Amino acid sequence: MQPQITQVWADSAYGGQLINWSGSFLNMTLKTVSRPRGAKAFVVLPRRWKVERTLGWIMKARRNVRDCERLPQH
């Protein structure tokens, strides 16, 4: 549906068979972002901070913070 998206970054937990699946079915390159070896404290991961920042911006909008609908029809 979005042919302009050719590369996706994901957490290292999404590695494995998902890399092959995304290449064959979605025609996307999946690259995993992993923590540096020996890191024991908080570490800013490349590419991943953009996702966290964007989710933070989205959650500032009051309508996106809570899901007040009770029925799927609403």
PyMOL Python script that loads the backbone (N, CA, C, O; Angstrom):
from pymol import cmd

cmd.read_pdbstr("""\
ATOM      1  N   MET A   1       0.814  -1.199   0.000  1.00  0.00           N
ATOM      2  CA  MET A   1       0.000   0.000   0.000  1.00  0.00           C
ATOM      3  C   MET A   1       0.852   1.256   0.000  1.00  0.00           C
ATOM      4  O   MET A   1       0.402   2.307  -0.456  1.00  0.00           O
ATOM      5  N   GLN A   2       2.064   1.168   0.499  1.00  0.00           N
ATOM      6  CA  GLN A   2       2.981   2.301   0.528  1.00  0.00           C
ATOM      7  C   GLN A   2       4.285   1.916  -0.166  1.00  0.00           C
ATOM      8  O   GLN A   2       5.259   1.595   0.513  1.00  0.00           O
ATOM      9  N   PRO A   3       4.332   1.938  -1.476  1.00  0.00           N
ATOM     10  CA  PRO A   3       5.523   1.465  -2.177  1.00  0.00           C
ATOM     11  C   PRO A   3       6.760   2.329  -1.937  1.00  0.00           C
ATOM     12  O   PRO A   3       7.880   1.884  -2.190  1.00  0.00           O
ATOM     13  N   GLN A   4       6.571   3.566  -1.450  1.00  0.00           N
ATOM     14  CA  GLN A   4       7.727   4.418  -1.197  1.00  0.00           C
ATOM     15  C   GLN A   4       8.482   4.005   0.070  1.00  0.00           C
ATOM     16  O   GLN A   4       9.620   4.432   0.267  1.00  0.00           O
ATOM     17  N   ILE A   5       7.881   3.195   0.919  1.00  0.00           N
ATOM     18  CA  ILE A   5       8.561   2.709   2.118  1.00  0.00           C
ATOM     19  C   ILE A   5       9.334   1.456   1.734  1.00  0.00           C
ATOM     20  O   ILE A   5       8.744   0.426   1.409  1.00  0.00           O
ATOM     21  N   THR A   6      10.648   1.552   1.774  1.00  0.00           N
ATOM     22  CA  THR A   6      11.481   0.423   1.372  1.00  0.00           C
ATOM     23  C   THR A   6      12.343  -0.109   2.500  1.00  0.00           C
ATOM     24  O   THR A   6      12.876  -1.215   2.409  1.00  0.00           O
ATOM     25  N   GLN A   7      12.484   0.673   3.572  1.00  0.00           N
ATOM     26  CA  GLN A   7      13.340   0.244   4.677  1.00  0.00           C
ATOM     27  C   GLN A   7      12.644   0.555   5.988  1.00  0.00           C
ATOM     28  O   GLN A   7      12.083   1.637   6.162  1.00  0.00           O
ATOM     29  N   VAL A   8      12.683  -0.407   6.921  1.00  0.00           N
ATOM     30  CA  VAL A   8      12.034  -0.267   8.215  1.00  0.00           C
ATOM     31  C   VAL A   8      13.030  -0.666   9.289  1.00  0.00           C
ATOM     32  O   VAL A   8      13.760  -1.646   9.137  1.00  0.00           O
ATOM     33  N   TRP A   9      13.060   0.100  10.383  1.00  0.00           N
ATOM     34  CA  TRP A   9      13.907  -0.256  11.523  1.00  0.00           C
ATOM     35  C   TRP A   9      13.024  -0.819  12.616  1.00  0.00           C
ATOM     36  O   TRP A   9      11.913  -0.341  12.842  1.00  0.00           O
ATOM     37  N   ALA A  10      13.528  -1.840  13.293  1.00  0.00           N
ATOM     38  CA  ALA A  10      12.763  -2.486  14.353  1.00  0.00           C
ATOM     39  C   ALA A  10      13.686  -2.843  15.509  1.00  0.00           C
ATOM     40  O   ALA A  10      14.909  -2.846  15.369  1.00  0.00           O
ATOM     41  N   ASP A  11      13.085  -3.143  16.648  1.00  0.00           N
ATOM     42  CA  ASP A  11      13.820  -3.588  17.813  1.00  0.00           C
ATOM     43  C   ASP A  11      14.454  -4.942  17.512  1.00  0.00           C
ATOM     44  O   ASP A  11      13.959  -5.684  16.663  1.00  0.00           O
ATOM     45  N   SER A  12      15.520  -5.261  18.186  1.00  0.00           N
ATOM     46  CA  SER A  12      16.220  -6.522  17.916  1.00  0.00           C
ATOM     47  C   SER A  12      15.362  -7.746  18.236  1.00  0.00           C
ATOM     48  O   SER A  12      15.642  -8.844  17.754  1.00  0.00           O
ATOM     49  N   ALA A  13      14.320  -7.560  19.045  1.00  0.00           N
ATOM     50  CA  ALA A  13      13.423  -8.685  19.340  1.00  0.00           C
ATOM     51  C   ALA A  13      12.627  -9.115  18.110  1.00  0.00           C
ATOM     52  O   ALA A  13      12.124 -10.238  18.063  1.00  0.00           O
ATOM     53  N   TYR A  14      12.507  -8.240  17.119  1.00  0.00           N
ATOM     54  CA  TYR A  14      11.744  -8.552  15.917  1.00  0.00           C
ATOM     55  C   TYR A  14      12.612  -9.142  14.811  1.00  0.00           C
ATOM     56  O   TYR A  14      12.176  -9.227  13.663  1.00  0.00           O
ATOM     57  N   GLY A  15      13.796  -9.537  15.133  1.00  0.00           N
ATOM     58  CA  GLY A  15      14.679 -10.156  14.133  1.00  0.00           C
ATOM     59  C   GLY A  15      14.219 -11.561  13.803  1.00  0.00           C
ATOM     60  O   GLY A  15      13.056 -11.905  14.012  1.00  0.00           O
ATOM     61  N   GLY A  16      15.102 -12.351  13.301  1.00  0.00           N
ATOM     62  CA  GLY A  16      14.758 -13.740  12.999  1.00  0.00           C
ATOM     63  C   GLY A  16      14.018 -13.874  11.687  1.00  0.00           C
ATOM     64  O   GLY A  16      14.439 -13.334  10.664  1.00  0.00           O
ATOM     65  N   GLN A  17      12.914 -14.596  11.722  1.00  0.00           N
ATOM     66  CA  GLN A  17      12.168 -14.884  10.505  1.00  0.00           C
ATOM     67  C   GLN A  17      11.434 -13.670   9.952  1.00  0.00           C
ATOM     68  O   GLN A  17      11.090 -13.645   8.770  1.00  0.00           O
ATOM     69  N   LEU A  18      11.189 -12.670  10.782  1.00  0.00           N
ATOM     70  CA  LEU A  18      10.498 -11.479  10.306  1.00  0.00           C
ATOM     71  C   LEU A  18      11.309 -10.744   9.253  1.00  0.00           C
ATOM     72  O   LEU A  18      10.737 -10.104   8.370  1.00  0.00           O
ATOM     73  N   ILE A  19      12.617 -10.823   9.328  1.00  0.00           N
ATOM     74  CA  ILE A  19      13.477 -10.178   8.331  1.00  0.00           C
ATOM     75  C   ILE A  19      13.237 -10.794   6.961  1.00  0.00           C
ATOM     76  O   ILE A  19      13.080 -10.071   5.977  1.00  0.00           O
ATOM     77  N   ASN A  20      13.208 -12.111   6.888  1.00  0.00           N
ATOM     78  CA  ASN A  20      12.950 -12.785   5.616  1.00  0.00           C
ATOM     79  C   ASN A  20      11.525 -12.556   5.133  1.00  0.00           C
ATOM     80  O   ASN A  20      11.297 -12.357   3.939  1.00  0.00           O
ATOM     81  N   TRP A  21      10.565 -12.584   6.053  1.00  0.00           N
ATOM     82  CA  TRP A  21       9.167 -12.398   5.688  1.00  0.00           C
ATOM     83  C   TRP A  21       8.921 -11.008   5.117  1.00  0.00           C
ATOM     84  O   TRP A  21       8.239 -10.858   4.103  1.00  0.00           O
ATOM     85  N   SER A  22       9.483  -9.985   5.776  1.00  0.00           N
ATOM     86  CA  SER A  22       9.262  -8.621   5.291  1.00  0.00           C
ATOM     87  C   SER A  22       9.899  -8.414   3.924  1.00  0.00           C
ATOM     88  O   SER A  22       9.385  -7.645   3.111  1.00  0.00           O
ATOM     89  N   GLY A  23      10.997  -9.081   3.666  1.00  0.00           N
ATOM     90  CA  GLY A  23      11.622  -8.956   2.359  1.00  0.00           C
ATOM     91  C   GLY A  23      10.840  -9.634   1.256  1.00  0.00           C
ATOM     92  O   GLY A  23      10.735  -9.106   0.150  1.00  0.00           O
ATOM     93  N   SER A  24      10.288 -10.806   1.550  1.00  0.00           N
ATOM     94  CA  SER A  24       9.605 -11.552   0.497  1.00  0.00           C
ATOM     95  C   SER A  24       8.154 -11.117   0.292  1.00  0.00           C
ATOM     96  O   SER A  24       7.687 -11.085  -0.847  1.00  0.00           O
ATOM     97  N   PHE A  25       7.431 -10.785   1.355  1.00  0.00           N
ATOM     98  CA  PHE A  25       6.015 -10.443   1.213  1.00  0.00           C
ATOM     99  C   PHE A  25       5.755  -8.943   1.113  1.00  0.00           C
ATOM    100  O   PHE A  25       4.820  -8.526   0.428  1.00  0.00           O
ATOM    101  N   LEU A  26       6.561  -8.132   1.780  1.00  0.00           N
ATOM    102  CA  LEU A  26       6.318  -6.689   1.790  1.00  0.00           C
ATOM    103  C   LEU A  26       7.284  -5.914   0.902  1.00  0.00           C
ATOM    104  O   LEU A  26       7.107  -4.715   0.685  1.00  0.00           O
ATOM    105  N   ASN A  27       8.301  -6.594   0.392  1.00  0.00           N
ATOM    106  CA  ASN A  27       9.345  -5.950  -0.411  1.00  0.00           C
ATOM    107  C   ASN A  27      10.003  -4.799   0.348  1.00  0.00           C
ATOM    108  O   ASN A  27      10.260  -3.735  -0.214  1.00  0.00           O
ATOM    109  N   MET A  28      10.270  -5.029   1.631  1.00  0.00           N
ATOM    110  CA  MET A  28      10.931  -4.057   2.491  1.00  0.00           C
ATOM    111  C   MET A  28      12.172  -4.663   3.094  1.00  0.00           C
ATOM    112  O   MET A  28      12.250  -5.875   3.295  1.00  0.00           O
ATOM    113  N   THR A  29      13.129  -3.832   3.380  1.00  0.00           N
ATOM    114  CA  THR A  29      14.321  -4.249   4.090  1.00  0.00           C
ATOM    115  C   THR A  29      14.118  -3.931   5.561  1.00  0.00           C
ATOM    116  O   THR A  29      13.908  -2.774   5.922  1.00  0.00           O
ATOM    117  N   LEU A  30      14.179  -4.941   6.410  1.00  0.00           N
ATOM    118  CA  LEU A  30      14.022  -4.766   7.847  1.00  0.00           C
ATOM    119  C   LEU A  30      15.390  -4.788   8.495  1.00  0.00           C
ATOM    120  O   LEU A  30      16.119  -5.774   8.390  1.00  0.00           O
ATOM    121  N   LYS A  31      15.740  -3.698   9.167  1.00  0.00           N
ATOM    122  CA  LYS A  31      17.011  -3.625   9.878  1.00  0.00           C
ATOM    123  C   LYS A  31      16.721  -3.528  11.361  1.00  0.00           C
ATOM    124  O   LYS A  31      15.885  -2.734  11.794  1.00  0.00           O
ATOM    125  N   THR A  32      17.416  -4.342  12.135  1.00  0.00           N
ATOM    126  CA  THR A  32      17.200  -4.336  13.577  1.00  0.00           C
ATOM    127  C   THR A  32      18.182  -3.401  14.255  1.00  0.00           C
ATOM    128  O   THR A  32      19.330  -3.262  13.834  1.00  0.00           O
ATOM    129  N   VAL A  33      17.704  -2.765  15.313  1.00  0.00           N
ATOM    130  CA  VAL A  33      18.517  -1.863  16.126  1.00  0.00           C
ATOM    131  C   VAL A  33      18.743  -2.553  17.458  1.00  0.00           C
ATOM    132  O   VAL A  33      17.786  -2.825  18.183  1.00  0.00           O
ATOM    133  N   SER A  34      19.983  -2.838  17.790  1.00  0.00           N
ATOM    134  CA  SER A  34      20.276  -3.541  19.032  1.00  0.00           C
ATOM    135  C   SER A  34      21.101  -2.654  19.957  1.00  0.00           C
ATOM    136  O   SER A  34      21.738  -1.691  19.528  1.00  0.00           O
ATOM    137  N   ARG A  35      21.068  -3.006  21.231  1.00  0.00           N
ATOM    138  CA  ARG A  35      21.848  -2.258  22.231  1.00  0.00           C
ATOM    139  C   ARG A  35      23.330  -2.564  22.069  1.00  0.00           C
ATOM    140  O   ARG A  35      23.701  -3.665  21.663  1.00  0.00           O
ATOM    141  N   PRO A  36      24.168  -1.602  22.383  1.00  0.00           N
ATOM    142  CA  PRO A  36      25.609  -1.869  22.335  1.00  0.00           C
ATOM    143  C   PRO A  36      25.998  -2.910  23.377  1.00  0.00           C
ATOM    144  O   PRO A  36      25.391  -2.986  24.445  1.00  0.00           O
ATOM    145  N   ARG A  37      26.994  -3.697  23.067  1.00  0.00           N
ATOM    146  CA  ARG A  37      27.451  -4.721  24.014  1.00  0.00           C
ATOM    147  C   ARG A  37      28.054  -4.062  25.242  1.00  0.00           C
ATOM    148  O   ARG A  37      28.802  -3.090  25.142  1.00  0.00           O
ATOM    149  N   GLY A  38      27.721  -4.599  26.385  1.00  0.00           N
ATOM    150  CA  GLY A  38      28.264  -4.094  27.635  1.00  0.00           C
ATOM    151  C   GLY A  38      27.507  -2.907  28.200  1.00  0.00           C
ATOM    152  O   GLY A  38      27.892  -2.397  29.253  1.00  0.00           O
ATOM    153  N   ALA A  39      26.463  -2.453  27.558  1.00  0.00           N
ATOM    154  CA  ALA A  39      25.686  -1.317  28.062  1.00  0.00           C
ATOM    155  C   ALA A  39      24.798  -1.787  29.203  1.00  0.00           C
ATOM    156  O   ALA A  39      24.010  -2.720  29.041  1.00  0.00           O
ATOM    157  N   LYS A  40      24.924  -1.140  30.360  1.00  0.00           N
ATOM    158  CA  LYS A  40      24.143  -1.531  31.528  1.00  0.00           C
ATOM    159  C   LYS A  40      23.109  -0.483  31.902  1.00  0.00           C
ATOM    160  O   LYS A  40      22.142  -0.793  32.597  1.00  0.00           O
ATOM    161  N   ALA A  41      23.291   0.724  31.466  1.00  0.00           N
ATOM    162  CA  ALA A  41      22.360   1.797  31.789  1.00  0.00           C
ATOM    163  C   ALA A  41      21.595   2.206  30.532  1.00  0.00           C
ATOM    164  O   ALA A  41      21.683   1.552  29.493  1.00  0.00           O
ATOM    165  N   PHE A  42      20.853   3.289  30.646  1.00  0.00           N
ATOM    166  CA  PHE A  42      20.090   3.787  29.503  1.00  0.00           C
ATOM    167  C   PHE A  42      21.031   4.230  28.392  1.00  0.00           C
ATOM    168  O   PHE A  42      22.005   4.945  28.633  1.00  0.00           O
ATOM    169  N   VAL A  43      20.730   3.801  27.186  1.00  0.00           N
ATOM    170  CA  VAL A  43      21.520   4.168  26.021  1.00  0.00           C
ATOM    171  C   VAL A  43      20.561   4.597  24.922  1.00  0.00           C
ATOM    172  O   VAL A  43      19.598   3.891  24.624  1.00  0.00           O
ATOM    173  N   VAL A  44      20.822   5.757  24.316  1.00  0.00           N
ATOM    174  CA  VAL A  44      20.003   6.198  23.198  1.00  0.00           C
ATOM    175  C   VAL A  44      20.382   5.365  21.985  1.00  0.00           C
ATOM    176  O   VAL A  44      21.533   5.361  21.548  1.00  0.00           O
ATOM    177  N   LEU A  45      19.392   4.659  21.449  1.00  0.00           N
ATOM    178  CA  LEU A  45      19.640   3.800  20.303  1.00  0.00           C
ATOM    179  C   LEU A  45      19.394   4.581  19.019  1.00  0.00           C
ATOM    180  O   LEU A  45      18.436   5.349  18.939  1.00  0.00           O
ATOM    181  N   PRO A  46      20.239   4.397  18.025  1.00  0.00           N
ATOM    182  CA  PRO A  46      20.026   5.115  16.768  1.00  0.00           C
ATOM    183  C   PRO A  46      18.716   4.693  16.125  1.00  0.00           C
ATOM    184  O   PRO A  46      18.331   3.526  16.204  1.00  0.00           O
ATOM    185  N   ARG A  47      18.048   5.612  15.505  1.00  0.00           N
ATOM    186  CA  ARG A  47      16.769   5.421  14.814  1.00  0.00           C
ATOM    187  C   ARG A  47      15.608   5.196  15.758  1.00  0.00           C
ATOM    188  O   ARG A  47      14.489   5.606  15.450  1.00  0.00           O
ATOM    189  N   ARG A  48      15.825   4.571  16.877  1.00  0.00           N
ATOM    190  CA  ARG A  48      14.714   4.260  17.767  1.00  0.00           C
ATOM    191  C   ARG A  48      14.232   5.495  18.513  1.00  0.00           C
ATOM    192  O   ARG A  48      13.050   5.583  18.846  1.00  0.00           O
ATOM    193  N   TRP A  49      15.110   6.445  18.783  1.00  0.00           N
ATOM    194  CA  TRP A  49      14.704   7.638  19.509  1.00  0.00           C
ATOM    195  C   TRP A  49      13.707   8.453  18.701  1.00  0.00           C
ATOM    196  O   TRP A  49      12.909   9.188  19.283  1.00  0.00           O
ATOM    197  N   LYS A  50      13.730   8.346  17.388  1.00  0.00           N
ATOM    198  CA  LYS A  50      12.765   9.075  16.566  1.00  0.00           C
ATOM    199  C   LYS A  50      11.358   8.551  16.793  1.00  0.00           C
ATOM    200  O   LYS A  50      10.400   9.323  16.825  1.00  0.00           O
ATOM    201  N   VAL A  51      11.231   7.252  16.950  1.00  0.00           N
ATOM    202  CA  VAL A  51       9.923   6.656  17.211  1.00  0.00           C
ATOM    203  C   VAL A  51       9.425   7.079  18.578  1.00  0.00           C
ATOM    204  O   VAL A  51       8.268   7.471  18.724  1.00  0.00           O
ATOM    205  N   GLU A  52      10.289   7.005  19.584  1.00  0.00           N
ATOM    206  CA  GLU A  52       9.890   7.382  20.940  1.00  0.00           C
ATOM    207  C   GLU A  52       9.498   8.853  20.990  1.00  0.00           C
ATOM    208  O   GLU A  52       8.525   9.203  21.657  1.00  0.00           O
ATOM    209  N   ARG A  53      10.226   9.712  20.307  1.00  0.00           N
ATOM    210  CA  ARG A  53       9.920  11.138  20.281  1.00  0.00           C
ATOM    211  C   ARG A  53       8.574  11.383  19.612  1.00  0.00           C
ATOM    212  O   ARG A  53       7.768  12.173  20.104  1.00  0.00           O
ATOM    213  N   THR A  54       8.328  10.709  18.495  1.00  0.00           N
ATOM    214  CA  THR A  54       7.076  10.897  17.772  1.00  0.00           C
ATOM    215  C   THR A  54       5.888  10.432  18.600  1.00  0.00           C
ATOM    216  O   THR A  54       4.854  11.099  18.621  1.00  0.00           O
ATOM    217  N   LEU A  55       6.020   9.295  19.285  1.00  0.00           N
ATOM    218  CA  LEU A  55       4.931   8.829  20.149  1.00  0.00           C
ATOM    219  C   LEU A  55       4.677   9.815  21.289  1.00  0.00           C
ATOM    220  O   LEU A  55       3.532  10.014  21.696  1.00  0.00           O
ATOM    221  N   GLY A  56       5.729  10.425  21.797  1.00  0.00           N
ATOM    222  CA  GLY A  56       5.569  11.444  22.830  1.00  0.00           C
ATOM    223  C   GLY A  56       4.788  12.642  22.332  1.00  0.00           C
ATOM    224  O   GLY A  56       3.936  13.168  23.048  1.00  0.00           O
ATOM    225  N   TRP A  57       5.067  13.082  21.109  1.00  0.00           N
ATOM    226  CA  TRP A  57       4.329  14.200  20.518  1.00  0.00           C
ATOM    227  C   TRP A  57       2.862  13.840  20.311  1.00  0.00           C
ATOM    228  O   TRP A  57       1.975  14.651  20.575  1.00  0.00           O
ATOM    229  N   ILE A  58       2.611  12.627  19.841  1.00  0.00           N
ATOM    230  CA  ILE A  58       1.231  12.203  19.581  1.00  0.00           C
ATOM    231  C   ILE A  58       0.439  12.162  20.885  1.00  0.00           C
ATOM    232  O   ILE A  58      -0.727  12.554  20.916  1.00  0.00           O
ATOM    233  N   MET A  59       1.065  11.693  21.951  1.00  0.00           N
ATOM    234  CA  MET A  59       0.359  11.558  23.224  1.00  0.00           C
ATOM    235  C   MET A  59       0.091  12.904  23.884  1.00  0.00           C
ATOM    236  O   MET A  59      -0.676  12.956  24.845  1.00  0.00           O
ATOM    237  N   LYS A  60       0.690  13.998  23.411  1.00  0.00           N
ATOM    238  CA  LYS A  60       0.372  15.315  23.951  1.00  0.00           C
ATOM    239  C   LYS A  60      -1.027  15.758  23.558  1.00  0.00           C
ATOM    240  O   LYS A  60      -1.640  16.568  24.253  1.00  0.00           O
ATOM    241  N   ALA A  61      -1.535  15.236  22.456  1.00  0.00           N
ATOM    242  CA  ALA A  61      -2.883  15.561  22.030  1.00  0.00           C
ATOM    243  C   ALA A  61      -3.873  14.809  22.917  1.00  0.00           C
ATOM    244  O   ALA A  61      -3.813  13.583  23.018  1.00  0.00           O
ATOM    245  N   ARG A  62      -4.772  15.531  23.551  1.00  0.00           N
ATOM    246  CA  ARG A  62      -5.670  14.938  24.544  1.00  0.00           C
ATOM    247  C   ARG A  62      -6.520  13.813  23.964  1.00  0.00           C
ATOM    248  O   ARG A  62      -6.795  12.835  24.659  1.00  0.00           O
ATOM    249  N   ARG A  63      -6.940  13.931  22.714  1.00  0.00           N
ATOM    250  CA  ARG A  63      -7.806  12.912  22.128  1.00  0.00           C
ATOM    251  C   ARG A  63      -7.075  11.592  21.937  1.00  0.00           C
ATOM    252  O   ARG A  63      -7.717  10.543  21.878  1.00  0.00           O
ATOM    253  N   ASN A  64      -5.777  11.615  21.841  1.00  0.00           N
ATOM    254  CA  ASN A  64      -5.015  10.396  21.620  1.00  0.00           C
ATOM    255  C   ASN A  64      -4.592   9.718  22.915  1.00  0.00           C
ATOM    256  O   ASN A  64      -4.136   8.575  22.890  1.00  0.00           O
ATOM    257  N   VAL A  65      -4.734  10.398  24.038  1.00  0.00           N
ATOM    258  CA  VAL A  65      -4.295   9.838  25.308  1.00  0.00           C
ATOM    259  C   VAL A  65      -5.254   8.761  25.798  1.00  0.00           C
ATOM    260  O   VAL A  65      -4.838   7.709  26.284  1.00  0.00           O
ATOM    261  N   ARG A  66      -6.538   9.043  25.662  1.00  0.00           N
ATOM    262  CA  ARG A  66      -7.536   8.106  26.188  1.00  0.00           C
ATOM    263  C   ARG A  66      -8.427   7.599  25.061  1.00  0.00           C
ATOM    264  O   ARG A  66      -8.735   8.321  24.113  1.00  0.00           O
ATOM    265  N   ASP A  67      -8.818   6.381  25.184  1.00  0.00           N
ATOM    266  CA  ASP A  67      -9.761   5.794  24.246  1.00  0.00           C
ATOM    267  C   ASP A  67     -11.096   5.687  24.966  1.00  0.00           C
ATOM    268  O   ASP A  67     -11.344   4.718  25.683  1.00  0.00           O
ATOM    269  N   CYS A  68     -11.956   6.682  24.776  1.00  0.00           N
ATOM    270  CA  CYS A  68     -13.198   6.778  25.543  1.00  0.00           C
ATOM    271  C   CYS A  68     -14.362   6.040  24.919  1.00  0.00           C
ATOM    272  O   CYS A  68     -15.409   5.910  25.554  1.00  0.00           O
ATOM    273  N   GLU A  69     -14.218   5.556  23.707  1.00  0.00           N
ATOM    274  CA  GLU A  69     -15.329   4.870  23.073  1.00  0.00           C
ATOM    275  C   GLU A  69     -15.574   3.526  23.753  1.00  0.00           C
ATOM    276  O   GLU A  69     -14.628   2.838  24.137  1.00  0.00           O
ATOM    277  N   ARG A  70     -16.830   3.159  23.897  1.00  0.00           N
ATOM    278  CA  ARG A  70     -17.176   1.889  24.528  1.00  0.00           C
ATOM    279  C   ARG A  70     -17.494   0.822  23.510  1.00  0.00           C
ATOM    280  O   ARG A  70     -17.279  -0.364  23.757  1.00  0.00           O
ATOM    281  N   LEU A  71     -18.003   1.232  22.374  1.00  0.00           N
ATOM    282  CA  LEU A  71     -18.398   0.279  21.346  1.00  0.00           C
ATOM    283  C   LEU A  71     -17.582   0.513  20.081  1.00  0.00           C
ATOM    284  O   LEU A  71     -17.215   1.652  19.790  1.00  0.00           O
ATOM    285  N   PRO A  72     -17.294  -0.533  19.333  1.00  0.00           N
ATOM    286  CA  PRO A  72     -16.548  -0.356  18.084  1.00  0.00           C
ATOM    287  C   PRO A  72     -17.278   0.526  17.066  1.00  0.00           C
ATOM    288  O   PRO A  72     -16.634   1.096  16.185  1.00  0.00           O
ATOM    289  N   GLN A  73     -18.609   0.651  17.168  1.00  0.00           N
ATOM    290  CA  GLN A  73     -19.362   1.475  16.235  1.00  0.00           C
ATOM    291  C   GLN A  73     -19.100   2.970  16.432  1.00  0.00           C
ATOM    292  O   GLN A  73     -19.365   3.768  15.533  1.00  0.00           O
ATOM    293  N   HIS A  74     -18.590   3.346  17.580  1.00  0.00           N
ATOM    294  CA  HIS A  74     -18.333   4.759  17.842  1.00  0.00           C
ATOM    295  C   HIS A  74     -17.014   5.141  17.243  1.00  0.00           C
ATOM    296  O   HIS A  74     -16.600   6.295  17.348  1.00  0.00           O
TER     297      HIS A  74
END
""", "prot")
cmd.dss("prot")
cmd.show_as("cartoon", "prot")
cmd.util.cbc("prot")
cmd.orient("prot")
